Amino acid sequence: MSDGRIIKVSGPLIVAEGMDDCKMFDVVRVSKSNLIGEIIELRGDKASIQVYEETSGLGPGEIVVSTNEPLSVELGPGLLEGMYDGIQRPLDKLLEASGSRIARGVSMPALNHEKKWDFVPTMAKGDKVVAGDVIGTVAENNVFTHKILVPVGVEGEIKSIKSGEYTVDDIICTVKTAKGDRKLTMMQKWPVRRSRPYKTKMSPTKPLISGQRVIDTFFPVAKGGAACIPGPFGSGKTVVQHQLAKWADADVIVYVGCGERGNEMTDVLNEFPELIDPKTGESLMKRVVLIANTSDMPVAAREASIYTGITIAEYFRDQGHNVAIMADSSSRWAEALREMSGRLEEMPGEEGYPAYLSSRLAEYYERAGIVTALGSDQRVGSITAISAVSPPGGDLSEPVSQATLRIVKVFWGLSASLAYKRHFPAIDWLASYSLYGDKLEDWYRDNVDEEWAFYRTSALRILQEEASLDEIVRLVGVDALSPVDRMTMETAKSIREDYLHQDAFHEVDTYASLTKQFKMLKLILKCHDLGLKAVHEDIEIDDILELPARESVSRCKYIEESNLDKFDTILVEMNKQIDSLIAEGVM
């Protein structure tokens, strides 16, 4: 232990002297209150420490004790269904210990160290093991099986291995290594600021299917990819992330509420346990880890919460799972960086953010990806990072948005005007993009339909044409357009209102499978072709728009997954009505 004394207090930042035996990012205990802090700068024997708790009442001369260990998280059975603060203290235990307001100096283990888990070995005495090998499993709940891994740096021969019920602290296996016997438990500790190692990182080739049409069809994110959701206040960033957490085909969800309002996190904490997982029919929480760090909590812990979340995500990735981590929002995290940087009196960068903002963001997003995990088997796991960005006033030219856009490959730009029109998800199809679109084309062709790319491109082209024609309509009115352009405008309206608009609270419309999405888009575009056919036969555009089958098209989003043949029926009916209209026109 290294002891020092406080010489300066500046909000969540304190400076202590006599800390010459310490290292960067060591965890310290501050004053008799045992406040938790982390060293973020060293100058001679002086250490600048960010404190993860309220510092009111602290003064010069009080003692600071270093643990000589970095900020780490506990990894093992019991993580799932957990709700933690930014430094992985369980909120339910904190509630019991200190009430609705977290008391200062409260230290809590993240995992339950008293609960016994049924450990089932998958290896035997005499087996050779390397780091990352699965030595056994634990049924964490009735839907998720937890794999117990050999820790990084351990390699040798199993000397003994147990079976039965044990706590996370009990020794379950002894490995004979070149440096002597190593006793293993079901729990590991890992420093949050250091990424967990893996064998190889691969290029993403499969989409993360979300059931949200505007995302899956137009702007998909790959498993192992990174996406950002920038948008002004009230445009639906949190709702989009909630939908992704509920419906994305990930095995594990890590949801980080980073500096968000308390009422939003309360909604998450209350809703998620009640949501039914469509995969298992059980509570969604059985494969979710929640990290809640609200805006009224100490700002330094907000900075740590992102690293806590991504480290937990890496642990499940190493078990061979597909993990999705939602950070809401990275702007609040960047604001915490800015505040601490200002208190350190560092040279400010653009808009006061530290000069290292871009590199810190890149460090976080680079920990996403699809990898071959350590171990003898070829386990493949992935982390998909999806972060909300909250630019002040919706200004995407501000530093956090620009730094994020240089790193991520998917941009779901939210539009305030769409949100005001009650069009959700309010993702602007003209401003958004996905650089994974071309890479994923082969997957969509092989797993959905070979014409997927054709219809996707056609729909985007029609939406672009509508944007050009809209300027003419505003100047001289819709009657100035040719019948072909009128048809294009009507089809674009159908794509917007019938396809892209999705009701998160509707039992059927909240989720659409890829097959349903393709059939919907094909129906709308085939009806467009039939309309053009009638226009070229000199049929009045108003007569085409009044056909009864068009109402069926506008309501096709409510067709259930078990009744997808109805799309073909609607198209046949539309064909008949168009042919009848043409026949009447000829007569």
N, C-alpha and C positions, 0 to 999 in steps of 0.2 A: 504494500500500500504506500502511496505517496501523499503526503499531507501538504496543503498550502493554505494561504490566507487570502481572503477577498480584499482587493484594494479599490475596486470600482464596480458599481452596479448601474446598468443602463437598460432598464426594462428586462426583457428575457435574456440579455447578455450580461455576463459578469466577467471580470478580469481578476485572476488570482495569481499571486507570486509564490515562489518556492515549489514550482511544478516541473523542475528540470528533469525529473525521471520519467515524465509522462510521454505518451505518443499521441499523434493526431487521431481523433475520433475515439479516444478512450472515454468510457463512461465514468462519471464522477458522482459523488454524493455531496451535496452542498448544505452546509450549516447543520445544526442539531435537528432541523426538520427533515433531514435526509432527502432533500429535493434531488430529482434525477436530472443530470446534465450530460453534455457531450462536448469534448474539446474540439473546437473548429479552427483554432489558430494558435501557434506557438512562436513566441519571440523571447529567446533566452530562457529565463526561468519563469516567464509570465505566460499564462495560458488564457485565451479567450474561450469562454464556455457558453454554449447556448443551453438554457435551462428549459426543460419540458413542462414546467409547472409555474404557477404564479409566484413572482419574486418579491411581492410587496412585503415590507418588514425586514428585508435583508440589509445588512450594512457592512462597512469595512471591518476587517479583523476576524470575521467568522471563518470557521474552518472549512476546507474543501478536501475531500478524500478521494483519490483515484482508485478505481477497481483494477486498473491496468488491463482492462478487457474492452473490446469494441462493443457498440450497441448491437445486440444479437436477438434473434427470435428463436422460440422453441418450436421444433417441428416434430410432429408425431401424431398418433391417434388422439382424436378429440378436437382437432382443428375445425373440422366441418361442423356446421351449425353454430359456430362461435361468433360472438360479437365483441370486437376489441376496440380499444382506442388507438391512437397513432403509434404508440410504442408497445403494442400488443398486451395491454392489461385488459383482462376480461371485464366487460361492462356490467354483467350481472353480479359478479363478485364485488366489484367496486360499489354497486348499489347497496349490497348487503352491508358492506364495511363502512360506507360514509354517506349514504343517502343519495338524493338526486344530484347533489353537487359533489364532484370528486374532491376529497380532502387532500391536502398537500402531504407529500412524503409517503403516500400509500404505495407499497410495493406488493405486487401480486404475480404469482406464476401464471403464464399464459395457459398451460395445459392443466388438467386435473391430475394431480400427482397421487391421489388416493384411490381413484377408480381403477378397477382391475379389468384388463382386456384379455380376451381369449386368443392367445398367440398360437398360430398353426405353422410349424416349421415347414419349409419347402426344400431344405437341405439337411444333410446328415453329417455326423462326425466323420472326419477324414476328407470331406469335400474341399477342394481348392476354391477360394473366393478372391475377388478383386473389388475395388471400390465401385459401388453402384449395383452389385448383385443383390437379388431379392432373396433374403434368408428365411422369410416367413410372411404370413398375412394376418391381418386382423379385420374382422367384420365391424367396421366403424358404426354402421347402422344397417338397416335391412336393404339398402340400395347401393351401398358403396363399400368396396373392399380395399382396405389400406395395405399397401405393400411396405414392408420393413426392409430398408436398404442398408447395405454395408457402407459406413461413412467414408467420405473422401480421405485418402491417405492410408487406408487399411488394406492390406493384401497378405494372404497366407492360407493356412489350413485350419479348418474348424476343429477345435480341440474338444468342445462340448456344446450342445445346443439343447434347449429345454422346450417343453410343450405344456400348455395349460394357461391358467389365468395369472397375469402379472400386471403390476403398475408400470408406468413409463420409466420409472427409476430402477426397476429390478433388472438384474443381469440375466439376459436370456441366451447369450451366446458368448463363447470365448474363442478368439482367433489367435493361433500361434503365428506371429509375424517375425521378420528378421530382427526386429528391435525388442522382442519379448512378447508376452501374452497381452492381448488387447480385449478388454471386456466390453461387450456391446449391450446397450439397452434399446428400447423401442423409440427413445427420444434422441434427437440430434439438436445441436445449437449451431446457428450460422450467422455470421456478421451481415447485416442488412446491406451495407454499402459495397459488398463484394459479390459479384455474380457467381452462381454455382457452375462448376465446370461440366462439360459434356464432350462427347467424342467428335461429332461433326455437325455443322449447321448446313441445312439444305435449303434449296429454293422452294417457296410455297407453290403448290400445284392444285390445292383443293379449296373451295370457298367455305367460309363460315356461314352456314345457312341460317338466316334470321327469321324467315317468314314474313319479312317486311318487303313489299314489292319494289319500292323505289331503290332499296339497297341491293337486294339479290339480283334484280334484273339489270339495273343501270349502273350501279356503283358498288360492286361486290368487294368485300375484304376477304383476303385469303386466310386460311388457318395458319397462324404464325406470322401474320402481317400486322400492320399498325395503321390506325385510322384516327382522325380527329373530327370533332363535331363543334365547330365554332358557330357562335350565334349570339345575338343580343339577348337581353333579359326578356323572359317570357316567350321565347321562340320554340321551346320544347326540347332543350338539350337533355334534361334529366329524364323526360318521358321516353325519348329514343333509347337512352341507356337502360332504362327499366325494361323496355320491350326486348332489347337484346339480351338482357340478363335472364328474362323469363323464357325466351323462345330459341335463342341461339343453340346450335347443336354442339355445345361444349360439354365436357364431362364435369368440369368444376368451374364455378364462377367466383371470382374474387372482386368484391365491390368496395371501392375506396371512396368514402365521402370526405373529400379533402377541402376543408374550409367552407363547406356549404352551410346553408341556413339550417338551424336545428329542426324546423318543422318538416323540411324535406327528408332529412335523415330519419325523423320519427316515422314518416310515411313508409320509408323503406323497411325499417325495423318492425313495423306493425304488419305491413303487407306481405313481405316475403314468407314468413312462417305460415300464412294462410293460403298462399298460392299453391295450386296443385301442379306438380311437374308433369307435363304431357308425356314424358318418356316413361315414367315409373308409376304415375298415379298417386305418388306420395307427396309430402310437403317439399316444395322447392328448396327449402333451407337445408335439406339433407345432403345437398352438394354445393352449398354456398358458404363462403367466409365473408363476413362483413367487417369493415374497418371504418369506424365513425370518428371523424375529427371535425367537429363543427366549428363555425366561425368564431364562437365565443371561447373556444379552448385556446390555451397558449400557442402562440404563432410558431414556436420552434418545433412543437410536436407535429404541426401540419407538414413541415418539411420532411420529417421522418416517416410519415404515414405512407407516402408513395413507395419508399424503399421497403418498408415492412410488407406492403401488399405484393410487390413484385418478387420478393424473396419467397413468400409463401407460394406464389404461383409457380416459381421455378421448382420448388420441392414436389409439387404434384406433377409438373411436367416430367421430372426425372423418373416418376413412377410409370410413365408412358401414357399420360392423360393429355387430352386437349383442354387447355385452360383459357378462359377469357377473363381479362382483368379490365374493369371499368374504373376510370379515375375521373371523379367529378368534384372539382375541375382542376386542370393543371395550371390555370391562371392564378388560382388562390395559392397554389404551391409556389409559383413564381413570385407572388407578392410576399410570401414568407421569406424567400431568398433575398428579395430586395430589402426587406426590413432588416434582416440580420446583416446584410452587406453594408447597409447604411450605418448601423451601430458599430460595425468593425472599422468604419471610416475608410472603406475601400474606395478606389476611384470609380465613380459611377459610369455606366455605359448609357445606352439610349434609354430615355425616359426613366432614368434612375435605376434600371435593372443592372445587376452585376455583369461584368464583362464575360463571365463564364456561364451565362444563362444558356446559350446554345449548346455548349458542351455538356452541361448537366442534363438538359432535355435529351440530347443524343444518347447519353449513358443510360437513361431510363428506357428509351424506345429500343435501343440495341439489345436489351435483355429479353425482348420479345423474339419470336422466331420458332422455326420447326427444327428439331435437333434429334440426333441419335444419342440417347442417354448413355452414361457410363454403365459398365457391366458387361458380363459375358454374352448375354442375349442382345438382340438388336431391337431394343425398345425405342419407339419413336414417340415423342411428345411435342406439344406445341404450346406457345403462349401467344394469344392475340391481344394486343394492347389497343384499347379504344378509350380515348380521353376527350372530355369536353373542354372547350376553351371559351372563356367568357371575356371577349374583348370589350373594353369600356365603350359604350355607345354603338357597339357592333362594328367598330373600326378594325378591319382586318389588316391594316397596315401597321398596327402596333407590334412591338418586338416579340411577344410570346406567340402570337399567331404566325408571324413570319418565320420565326425560328422553328416552330412546329411543322409548318408546311415544307420546309427544306428537308425534313427528316422522314415524315410519313408519306405513304403512297396513296392514301385514300382521304379525300376531302369531302365531307358531307356538310356543305355550307347551308346553315339555316337562315331563312328569310323572315324578317319581321312582318313584311306585307302579307306573306302566305299565312303566317300565324294569326294576323288580324282578320283574315278571311276565313278563319277556322279550318284551314287546310292543313291536316296533320297526317304523316310527319311533314314538317314544314321545310323539307330539304329542297333547295333550289336546284332544279334539274339543269339550268343553264350555267350555274356557277360551279357546281360540284364536279368531281372527277374521280376516277379510280384507275391507277396505273396497273392494276392486276387484271383488268378486263381481257386483254389479249392472251395473257398467260393461262387464264381459266377457261378460255373458249373451248379447248379440247375436252376438258372435264364436262362442261355443259353439253357439248355435242354427244359425248359418249354416254352420259348419265341421264340427260333430260330429253333432248331432241336435236337432230342434226341441223335443224333450221333455227335454233335458238339465236345464234349470232345475227342472222339475217333479220329476224323480227325485232331484235333489240336495236340494231342500227336503223331500221326503218322508222321505229317509234321515235328515236332521238332526232332523226332528220325532220320528221313532221313537227316536233316540238320547236326545233330551230326555225322552221319555216313560219310557224305561228308567230314567233317573236318578231320576225321581219314584217309579216303582214299586219301585226297589231298596230304598228306605227301608222300604216295607211288608214286603218279603220278609225283610229283616233282623229286623224286629220279630216277625212272625207266621208266616213261612215261605211258600214258593212256592205251597203248596196253597190258601192263602187267596185267591189271585188268580182272577179269572174266566177262562174259556177264551180270551176275546179278549185279555185282558192277558197271559196265558201266551204267546199267539202273538206278541204285540208283543215280549215279552222274548226269545223264541227268535230272532225276526228281528233284533233289536238285537245279539244275540250273534253271529249270522251276519255282520252288517255289521262288527262289531268284529274277529272272528277270521278271517273269510274275505276281507274286503275291505280293511279298514284295516291289518291286520297284513301286512307285506311283508318278505320275506327278501332282504336285500342280497347274500347269498352264493349264492342260487339262480339258476341260469343263465336260467331263464324268468321267475321272479317278481321279479327285481331291477328290471325295467323293464316298464311297462304303457302301451301307446299309449292315446290318448284314446278310440279306438273300442272297445278291449278294456275300458277302465274303464267306459264307458257300458253295454256289453253285460253286464258283470258286475253292475253295480248294478241294471240293469233286471231281470235274472234273479232276483236276491235279492228284489226288491220285488214282482215278479209272483208269485213263490212265496208271498210273504206274503199277497197278495190271494187266491190259491188256497186257502191255509190258512184264511183267514177265511171263505171260501165254505163250506169243509167244516165249520168250527165252527158256522156258522149252520144247517147241516143236522144239527146235534146229533151230529157225529162226535167221538169221544174225541180229545183233544189228543195223547195218547201214541201213538195209532194214526197220526196225521198225521206225528209226528216220527220214526216208525220206517219211513217209506216209503223204499225203496232209492234213489230219485232224489235224496233229500236229501244223500246221501253225494257224489253227483256235483256238487251245488251247492257243497259244502264244499271240493271239490278243483278248482273251476273256475279258481282263480288260476294253476294250472299249465298251462292250455291255451295252446299256442303261438300266436304272432301269425298264423301261416300257416293256422291251423285255427279261426278265430273262428266259423265256422258251427256249431260244436259247441254253442255257447250256445243256439241255437235248438232244437237236437235235445234238449238237457236239458230245456228248458221244455216242449216237446211231450210228453216222457216224464212229466214231473211232472203235466201236465194230465191225461194218461191215467190215472195212478195215483190222482189225487184223484177223478176221475169214477168210477173203479172202486170206490173206497172209499165214495163217496156212494151208489152203486148197491147195494152190499152192505148198507149201513146201512138203506136204504129197504126192501129185501127182508126 
